[in-house]
C-alpha cells in the first residue's frame, strides 16, 4: 500500500469517526480567531476559550484593540502564558491589519505570516477555517505524532511534515483532517500510549501492526 492510498484511508476513517471536524477554539470571526490561535501557543485551547470572551468584551472592535493599552491586554491574557509577547503581537497584528489591509484579515500565506506573531500554523488554520483554502495545520503535536505513527513522515519538523502531507492529502479534505487528528490524538492515539484496539485506523496503521 502506498502512502497516498493510506492517507486516503485515513481521511475516510477519521471522517466517519469524527464527522464534526471543528476547531477546538470557539471563536469564528476572522480577527478573533486569529488572535485566539496566537494565544493558544503553548497553552490549551480550553484556557484560551475562557480568556477570549473577556478580551473581546473589553475591546470589541479592531480599532479598540489597536488603541488598547498594552498593560490592559497583558492583564487579560496573562493566564495563557508568555503574555508580554502575545500582547505585543495582538496589538501589532491589529494595527497592521487596519493600516495595510483595510481592516480585513488577509487571505494569503505570505500576507498572514507577515503579521506579528503569525507563523505557518496560524496562517494555515485561518486559510482553511475562514477562507476555505487548502490548509495543513501542523504545529499541533497530535498531528505530527499521528503522521509519524501512520508512516507518512519520519520527522518532527513542522515544515517538513506540512510539505509531505500536502502531497498526500486531498486539498478539499486537508483542513478537516487536521482538526480530526487533534480529536483522535486526544482520545485514542495519545502521546503516552496508543489504544490500537479501538482505533479506527488500526487495519492499515504500521504502528498498530507492530503493537
C-alpha positions in Angstrom: 0.0 0.0 0.0 1.4 3.4 -0.9 1.4 6.4 1.4 -1.2 8.1 -0.8 -3.5 5.2 -0.5 -3.0 5.0 3.2 -3.7 8.7 3.5 -7.0 8.4 1.7 -8.0 5.6 4.0 -7.0 7.8 7.0 -9.1 10.7 5.7 -12.2 8.4 5.4 -11.7 6.6 8.7 -11.4 9.8 10.7 -14.3 11.4 8.8 -16.5 8.5 9.9 -15.2 8.6 13.4 -15.3 12.4 13.9 -17.9 13.8 11.5 -17.9 17.2 13.1 -14.4 18.5 12.2 -14.3 21.8 14.0 -11.6 23.8 15.6 -11.3 23.5 19.4 -11.1 27.2 19.6 -14.6 28.7 19.8 -14.0 32.0 18.0 -15.3 32.1 14.4 -14.8 35.8 13.5 -11.6 36.1 11.3 -9.8 38.6 13.6 -10.9 37.0 16.8 -9.9 33.5 15.6 -6.5 34.9 14.5 -5.9 36.3 18.0 -7.2 33.1 19.7 -4.7 31.0 17.7 -1.9 33.3 18.7 -2.9 32.9 22.4 -3.0 29.1 22.0 0.7 28.8 21.6 1.9 26.7 24.5 -1.5 27.0 26.1 -4.6 24.8 26.0 -7.5 25.7 23.8 -9.8 25.3 26.8 -8.0 28.1 28.6 -7.9 30.3 25.6 -11.7 29.9 25.2 -12.0 31.3 28.7 -9.8 34.3 28.1 -11.0 35.5 24.6 -14.6 36.4 25.7 -13.1 38.7 28.4 -10.7 40.2 25.9 -13.3 40.9 23.2 -15.9 42.1 25.7 -13.5 44.9 26.8 -12.1 45.5 23.3 -14.8 44.5 20.9 -13.6 46.1 17.7 -10.4 46.3 15.6 -9.9 50.0 16.4 -10.3 49.3 20.1 -7.7 46.6 20.0 -5.3 48.8 18.0 -5.6 51.5 20.7 -5.7 49.3 23.7 -3.1 49.9 26.4 -0.5 47.1 26.4 -0.7 46.6 30.1 -4.5 46.0 29.9 -4.1 43.4 27.2 -1.4 41.7 29.3 -3.6 41.6 32.4 -6.4 39.8 30.5 -4.2 37.3 28.5 -1.8 36.5 31.3 -3.4 33.1 32.1 -2.4 32.0 28.6 1.3 32.4 29.4 4.0 34.3 27.5 1.7 37.2 27.9 4.2 40.0 27.2 5.0 38.8 23.7 1.4 37.7 22.9 0.1 41.1 23.9 2.5 43.0 21.8 1.7 40.7 18.8 -2.0 41.2 19.2 -1.7 45.0 19.1 0.9 44.8 16.3 -1.2 42.5 14.1 -4.3 44.6 14.6 -2.5 47.8 13.6 -1.1 46.1 10.5 -4.5 44.7 9.5 -6.1 48.1 9.9 -3.3 50.2 8.3 -2.2 47.8 5.5 -5.2 45.6 4.8 -8.1 47.9 5.2 -9.3 46.2 8.4 -9.7 42.7 6.7 -7.7 39.7 7.8 -5.6 38.8 4.8 -6.2 35.5 2.9 -2.7 34.5 1.6 0.1 32.7 3.4 2.6 35.5 2.6 0.4 38.3 4.0 -0.6 36.3 7.1 2.9 35.3 8.0 4.0 38.9 7.6 1.7 39.8 10.6 3.4 40.0 14.0 3.3 36.6 15.8 1.7 34.7 12.9 3.5 31.5 11.8 2.5 28.9 9.3 0.3 27.0 11.8 -1.8 30.1 12.4 -1.9 31.1 8.8 -2.9 27.6 7.6 -5.7 27.5 10.1 -7.1 30.9 9.1 -6.8 29.9 5.4 -8.6 26.7 6.0 -11.3 27.7 8.5 -12.0 31.2 7.4 -11.3 31.3 3.7 -11.8 27.6 2.9 -8.5 27.2 1.1 -6.4 24.0 1.5 -4.5 24.2 4.8 -2.3 21.8 6.7 -2.1 22.8 10.3 1.0 21.0 11.5 2.4 22.7 14.6 -0.1 20.7 16.7 1.8 17.8 18.4 -1.1 15.4 17.8 -0.9 15.9 14.0 2.9 15.4 14.0 2.7 12.3 16.2 -0.1 10.6 14.2 1.6 11.4 10.9 4.7 9.6 12.1 2.8 6.6 13.5 0.9 6.2 10.3 4.2 6.1 8.4 3.6 9.2 6.4 6.7 11.0 7.6 9.8 10.3 9.7 10.4 13.8 11.2 9.1 16.1 13.8 9.9 19.2 11.9 6.6 21.0 11.3 7.5 22.5 7.9 8.7 19.1 6.6 5.6 17.4 7.8 3.4 20.1 6.2 5.2 19.7 2.8 4.9 15.9 2.9 1.2 15.9 4.0 0.2 18.5 1.3 1.3 15.9 -1.3 -0.7 13.1 0.3 -4.0 14.8 1.4 -6.7 15.9 -1.0 -6.8 19.7 -0.8 -10.5 19.8 0.0 -10.1 17.4 2.9 -6.8 18.6 4.4 -8.1 21.2 6.9 -10.8 19.0 8.4 -8.3 16.1 8.5 -6.1 18.2 10.7 -8.9 19.0 13.2 -9.8 15.3 13.3 -6.2 14.4 14.1 -6.4 16.6 17.2 -9.6 14.9 18.3 -8.1 11.4 17.7 -4.8 12.3 19.3 -6.6 13.3 22.5 -8.9 10.4 22.6 -7.1 7.4 21.1 -3.6 7.9 19.7 -2.2 9.7 22.7 1.4 10.7 23.5 1.6 8.3 26.5 0.1 5.2 24.8 -1.7 4.0 21.8 -5.2 2.4 22.2 -4.9 0.5 19.0 -7.7 -1.9 19.9 -10.2 0.9 19.5 -8.5 2.9 16.7 -10.4 3.4 13.5 -7.2 3.2 11.5 -5.7 0.1 13.1 -6.3 -2.0 10.0 -3.8 0.0 7.9 -1.6 1.7 10.5 2.1 0.4 10.5 2.4 1.2 14.3 -0.7 -0.9 15.1 0.8 -3.8 13.3 4.0 -3.5 15.5 1.9 -3.1 18.7 
